[in-house]
Amino acid sequence: MKNKKALVVGKRQIEFVEEEVPALGERDVLLKMVSVGICHTDLPTYLGSIGRSVSKHGFMRVGGEAAFPAPSGHEPVCVVADVGKSVTGYKVGEYIAGMGFGAYANYMVIPEDDPKFVKIPETGKEKKYCLAEPLGCIVNIVKEASCKYGQNVAVIGCGFMGLMAIAGLRKSGAKHLVAIDLLDNKLEEAKKMGATDTINPRNEVVDDRAYELTDGRFFDVIVEISGSLKGLDTAGSIIKEPHVHGLPGFEGSYQGVGRILIPSVYSGQEVFPITLGFNLMSKTPVLVSTHPTFAERPRDNMREGVASYIDGRLPLDQLITHEVKFDDVTKAFEMLEHAPADYIKGVVVFD
């Protein structure tokens, strides 16, 4: 049986190759691709802007020249097509999803004990949108961002991940759950997901509006997920001061330091703002990189993410705005590089 794969063979160049599906080992599982989420973290590979490799110590490293050919796609939803003779954990016809590098392919073989995949229970919800990898990422972010009752929370960047974070935090007990973005249509989506207030920096001074909304205390927790240092600079300007109306040793009661979550991939060549450096120094917020590896048990987060999709807590399906057929996978990368005005999240679908 032939397996067709999409490989990045040069900057902005995709080629399809065919190869035989390998024979299954006793505990191998053959997966047939149903869909793959389109993710911005695949864009640097397509652009050839930076290299990725495994160090001599066995860890992922980024830097240097991009190496081609390179596989891409890592948010698969699959159906079990076949299993090895000793497999007991999966059955043919079951749906599973997770994180599988090189997912832009018709088939994938994984070991039965691969910790990066979870089952999708039987559900009336659309399974092709049950993207366990980003759902697990959102669970990871929401767990760390969850605030004390009555605190103030902001989400900077209302793309797909920001909107899902708002959906996950809408019942957190936050007094104000504020969405910040440059696009009004994204802010309207944020309201639908549960934001209590919105700020568009094009139309108002962020610091002034944040001060007003929080009664002068600014934000206890900020999820900065814009992917730009400009967004992180904004977070630094509106995170709370550790002392109310004063510096240590002067008038003002201590209120604790704020937390800024940074699940973003800061992949642009940007100049580090002086204002950001000053605010990080003077306000001393805790920065938490809530990448999936931050979690003690990422697989448990994916399971909770799948459950949250099925019961509606994380309505990922409501944010799928574009579908691309596998044979036209180049369009997926083009949408990431030059997103249409109405783009939030897309999937590559397989026949």
C-alpha positions as CSV (number, residue, x, y, z in Angstrom):
1,M,0.0,0.0,0.0
2,K,1.3,3.4,-1.0
3,N,1.5,6.4,1.4
4,K,1.5,9.9,-0.1
5,K,3.4,12.5,1.9
6,A,3.7,16.3,1.5
7,L,7.3,17.4,2.1
8,V,8.8,20.9,2.2
9,V,11.7,20.6,-0.3
10,G,12.7,24.3,-0.4
11,K,11.6,27.7,0.6
12,R,7.8,27.9,-0.2
13,Q,8.1,24.6,-2.1
14,I,6.0,21.6,-1.5
15,E,6.4,18.2,-3.2
16,F,4.4,15.0,-2.8
17,V,6.2,11.7,-2.6
18,E,4.9,8.2,-2.4
19,E,6.4,5.3,-0.5
20,E,5.4,1.9,0.7
21,V,3.6,1.8,4.1
22,P,6.0,-0.3,6.3
23,A,4.9,-3.6,7.6
24,L,3.5,-3.3,11.1
25,G,5.4,-4.6,14.1
26,E,3.6,-6.6,16.8
27,R,2.6,-3.5,18.7
28,D,2.3,-1.0,15.9
29,V,-0.8,0.9,14.9
30,L,-1.6,2.1,11.3
31,L,-3.4,5.4,11.3
32,K,-5.4,6.8,8.3
33,M,-5.4,10.6,8.3
34,V,-8.8,12.3,8.6
35,S,-7.7,15.9,9.1
36,V,-4.7,17.9,10.3
37,G,-4.9,21.3,12.0
38,I,-3.1,24.1,10.3
39,C,-0.7,25.7,12.8
40,H,1.6,28.7,12.7
41,T,4.4,26.8,14.2
42,D,4.8,24.9,10.9
43,L,5.2,28.2,9.0
44,P,9.0,28.7,9.7
45,T,9.7,25.3,8.1
46,Y,7.7,26.3,4.9
47,L,9.5,29.7,4.8
48,G,12.9,28.1,5.4
49,S,13.6,30.8,7.9
50,I,15.3,28.7,10.5
51,G,16.6,25.2,11.0
52,R,15.5,22.6,13.4
53,S,17.6,19.6,14.6
54,V,18.2,17.2,17.4
55,S,21.3,17.8,19.4
56,K,23.9,15.2,20.2
57,H,22.3,15.0,23.6
58,G,18.9,14.1,22.1
59,F,17.1,17.4,22.6
60,M,15.3,19.6,20.0
61,R,17.3,22.6,18.9
62,V,16.4,25.6,16.7
63,G,18.9,27.7,14.7
64,G,21.1,27.7,11.7
65,E,20.1,27.0,8.1
66,A,16.9,25.2,7.3
67,A,17.4,21.6,6.1
68,F,15.3,20.1,3.3
69,P,13.3,18.0,2.6
70,A,11.4,18.5,5.8
71,P,8.1,16.9,7.0
72,S,5.3,19.2,8.3
73,G,2.0,19.1,10.0
74,H,1.5,18.0,13.6
75,E,-2.1,18.2,14.7
76,P,-3.6,15.0,13.3
77,V,-7.1,13.4,13.7
78,C,-6.9,9.8,12.5
79,V,-8.9,6.6,12.3
80,V,-7.2,3.3,13.2
81,A,-6.8,1.4,9.9
82,D,-4.9,-1.7,11.2
83,V,-3.1,-3.0,14.3
84,G,-0.2,-5.3,15.0
85,K,-1.1,-8.8,16.3
86,S,-0.2,-8.0,19.9
87,V,-2.0,-4.6,20.1
88,T,-4.8,-4.5,22.8
89,G,-5.2,-0.8,23.3
90,Y,-6.7,0.2,19.9
91,K,-9.3,-1.3,17.6
92,V,-9.7,-0.8,13.9
93,G,-12.3,2.0,13.3
94,E,-11.5,3.9,16.5
95,Y,-10.7,7.6,16.2
96,I,-7.6,9.0,17.9
97,A,-5.9,12.4,17.8
98,G,-2.8,14.0,19.2
99,M,0.6,15.3,18.1
100,G,2.3,13.5,15.2
101,F,5.1,15.2,13.3
102,G,4.9,14.7,9.6
103,A,1.1,14.5,9.7
104,Y,0.7,15.8,6.2
105,A,0.4,12.3,4.8
106,N,-2.3,9.7,4.1
107,Y,-1.0,7.3,6.7
108,M,1.1,7.2,9.8
109,V,2.5,4.4,11.9
110,I,2.8,4.8,15.7
111,P,3.7,2.4,18.5
112,E,0.7,1.4,20.6
113,D,2.2,3.1,23.7
114,D,2.9,6.4,21.9
115,P,2.1,9.0,24.7
116,K,1.3,11.8,22.1
117,F,-2.1,10.3,21.1
118,V,-5.5,9.9,22.9
119,K,-8.7,8.3,21.9
120,I,-11.8,10.3,20.8
121,P,-14.9,8.9,22.4
122,E,-18.0,8.3,20.5
123,T,-19.7,11.6,20.0
124,G,-22.2,13.5,17.8
125,K,-19.6,16.3,17.5
126,E,-17.6,16.6,14.3
127,K,-14.6,14.4,14.9
128,K,-12.4,16.0,12.2
129,Y,-12.4,19.1,14.3
130,C,-11.4,17.4,17.5
131,L,-7.7,18.5,17.4
132,A,-6.3,17.0,20.6
133,E,-2.9,18.8,20.3
134,P,-4.2,22.4,20.4
135,L,-7.0,21.4,22.8
136,G,-4.4,20.1,25.2
137,C,-2.4,23.3,24.8
138,I,-5.4,25.3,25.8
139,V,-6.1,23.2,28.8
140,N,-2.4,23.7,29.8
141,I,-2.8,27.5,29.5
142,V,-6.1,27.7,31.3
143,K,-4.9,25.6,34.2
144,E,-1.9,28.0,34.7
145,A,-3.9,31.1,34.0
146,S,-6.8,30.3,36.3
147,C,-7.1,33.2,38.8
148,K,-8.4,33.8,42.3
149,Y,-12.0,34.8,42.4
150,G,-12.4,38.6,41.6
151,Q,-9.0,39.0,39.9
152,N,-8.5,40.6,36.5
153,V,-7.3,38.7,33.5
154,A,-6.4,39.8,30.0
155,V,-5.7,37.9,26.8
156,I,-3.6,39.7,24.2
157,G,-4.1,38.3,20.7
158,C,-7.5,37.0,19.7
159,G,-6.4,34.5,17.1
160,F,-7.6,30.9,17.5
161,M,-5.5,30.1,20.6
162,G,-6.4,33.4,22.3
163,L,-10.1,32.9,21.6
164,M,-10.0,29.3,23.0
165,A,-8.2,30.6,26.1
166,I,-11.0,33.1,26.6
167,A,-13.6,30.3,26.3
168,G,-11.7,28.2,28.8
169,L,-11.4,31.1,31.3
170,R,-15.0,32.4,31.0
171,K,-16.0,30.6,34.2
172,S,-12.8,31.2,36.1
173,G,-14.3,33.8,38.5
174,A,-12.3,36.7,36.9
175,K,-14.0,40.0,37.6
176,H,-12.9,41.3,34.2
177,L,-11.8,39.0,31.4
178,V,-10.5,41.4,28.8
179,A,-9.6,40.7,25.2
180,I,-7.0,42.8,23.4
181,D,-6.5,42.8,19.7
182,L,-6.0,45.1,16.7
183,L,-9.0,43.7,14.7
184,D,-12.6,44.5,15.7
185,N,-13.9,41.3,14.1
186,K,-11.6,39.2,16.4
187,L,-12.8,41.2,19.4
188,E,-16.4,40.5,18.5
189,E,-15.5,36.8,18.4
190,A,-13.9,37.2,21.8
191,K,-17.2,38.5,23.2
192,K,-18.9,35.4,21.9
193,M,-16.3,33.2,23.7
194,G,-16.9,35.0,27.0
195,A,-14.8,38.2,27.2
196,T,-16.4,40.7,29.5
197,D,-14.6,43.7,27.9
198,T,-12.4,44.4,24.8
199,I,-9.6,46.9,24.0
200,N,-8.5,47.8,20.5
201,P,-5.1,49.6,20.7
202,R,-5.9,51.3,17.4
203,N,-8.8,53.1,19.0
204,E,-7.9,53.7,22.6
205,V,-4.9,54.0,24.9
206,V,-4.5,50.5,26.4
207,D,-2.9,51.6,29.7
208,D,-5.7,54.1,30.3
209,R,-8.5,51.7,29.5
210,A,-6.8,48.9,31.6
211,Y,-6.5,51.3,34.5
212,E,-10.2,52.2,34.3
213,L,-11.4,48.7,34.0
214,T,-9.4,47.4,37.0
215,D,-9.9,50.3,39.3
216,G,-6.3,51.3,39.0
217,R,-4.9,47.9,39.9
218,F,-4.1,46.6,36.4
219,F,-4.1,42.9,35.6
220,D,-3.2,40.0,37.9
221,V,-2.8,37.5,35.0
222,I,-2.2,38.1,31.3
223,V,-2.1,35.5,28.6
224,E,0.1,37.0,25.9
225,I,-0.5,35.0,22.7
226,S,0.0,37.5,19.9
227,G,3.3,36.0,18.7
228,S,4.9,39.4,18.7
229,L,7.2,41.3,21.1
230,K,4.8,44.2,20.7
231,G,2.2,42.1,22.4
232,L,4.6,41.2,25.2
233,D,5.5,44.9,25.5
234,T,1.8,45.7,26.0
235,A,1.6,42.9,28.6
236,G,4.5,44.5,30.5
237,S,2.7,47.9,30.5
238,I,-0.6,46.6,32.0
239,I,0.5,43.9,34.4
240,K,-0.1,44.9,38.0
241,E,2.5,46.7,40.1
242,P,3.7,44.6,43.1
243,H,3.1,47.6,45.4
244,V,0.0,49.8,45.3
245,H,0.8,53.4,44.6
246,G,4.4,53.1,45.5
247,L,7.8,51.5,45.4
248,P,9.3,49.1,48.1
249,G,10.1,51.2,51.1
250,F,7.7,53.9,50.2
251,E,3.9,54.3,50.7
252,G,1.8,51.6,49.2
253,S,0.7,48.1,50.3
254,Y,2.1,45.0,48.8
255,Q,-0.3,43.2,46.4
256,G,2.0,40.5,45.0
257,V,3.5,40.2,41.5
258,G,1.5,39.5,38.3
259,R,1.9,36.6,36.0
260,I,2.4,36.8,32.3
261,L,1.8,33.5,30.4
262,I,3.7,33.3,27.1
263,P,2.5,30.3,25.0
264,S,3.4,32.3,21.9
265,V,6.2,31.3,19.5
266,Y,8.2,34.6,19.1
267,S,9.6,33.7,15.7
268,G,10.0,37.1,14.1
269,Q,13.2,39.1,13.9
270,E,12.1,41.9,16.3
271,V,14.0,44.5,18.3
272,F,13.5,44.0,22.1
273,P,11.7,47.2,23.3
274,I,13.3,49.3,26.0
275,T,9.9,49.7,27.6
276,L,9.5,46.0,27.9
277,G,12.9,45.6,29.6
278,F,12.1,48.4,32.1
279,N,8.6,47.0,32.9
280,L,10.0,43.5,33.4
281,M,12.6,44.9,35.7
282,S,10.4,47.3,37.8
283,K,7.2,45.2,38.0
284,T,9.0,41.9,38.4
285,P,6.2,39.7,36.9
286,V,6.6,36.0,36.7
287,L,6.8,34.9,33.0
288,V,5.6,31.4,32.4
289,S,6.2,29.7,29.1
290,T,3.1,27.5,28.9
291,H,4.3,25.4,26.0
292,P,2.8,21.8,26.2
293,T,6.0,20.6,27.8
294,F,5.3,22.9,30.8
295,A,2.7,20.3,31.8
296,E,3.7,17.4,34.0
297,R,1.4,15.1,32.1
298,P,0.7,16.6,28.6
299,R,-1.4,13.5,27.6
300,D,-3.8,14.1,30.4
301,N,-4.3,17.7,29.1
302,M,-5.1,16.3,25.7
303,R,-7.7,13.9,27.2
304,E,-9.2,16.8,29.1
305,G,-9.1,18.9,26.0
306,V,-11.0,16.3,24.0
307,A,-13.6,16.0,26.8
308,S,-13.9,19.7,26.8
309,Y,-14.5,19.8,23.1
310,I,-17.2,17.1,23.3
311,D,-19.1,18.8,26.2
312,G,-18.8,22.3,24.7
313,R,-16.4,24.0,27.2
314,L,-13.9,24.4,24.4
315,P,-16.0,25.0,21.2
316,L,-13.1,24.6,18.8
317,D,-15.5,23.6,16.0
318,Q,-17.1,27.1,16.1
319,L,-13.7,28.6,15.1
320,I,-12.9,26.5,12.1
321,T,-13.2,29.0,9.2
322,H,-11.3,27.2,6.4
323,E,-10.8,23.7,5.1
324,V,-8.1,22.8,2.5
325,K,-7.9,19.4,0.7
326,F,-4.7,17.5,1.2
327,D,-3.8,17.8,-2.5
328,D,-3.9,21.6,-2.1
329,V,-1.9,21.7,1.1
330,T,0.2,24.6,-0.2
331,K,-2.8,26.8,0.3
332,A,-2.7,26.0,4.0
333,F,0.8,27.5,4.2
334,E,-0.2,30.5,2.1
335,M,-3.2,31.2,4.4
336,L,-0.8,31.2,7.4
337,E,1.6,33.6,5.6
338,H,-1.2,35.9,4.3
339,A,-4.3,35.2,6.4
340,P,-7.7,36.2,4.9
341,A,-9.5,38.7,7.0
342,D,-12.0,36.1,8.2
343,Y,-9.4,33.4,9.0
344,I,-9.3,32.0,12.5
345,K,-8.4,28.3,12.2
346,G,-8.1,25.9,9.3
347,V,-7.8,22.2,8.8
348,V,-6.4,20.1,6.0
349,V,-8.9,17.3,5.2
350,F,-8.4,14.0,3.6
351,D,-10.8,12.0,1.4
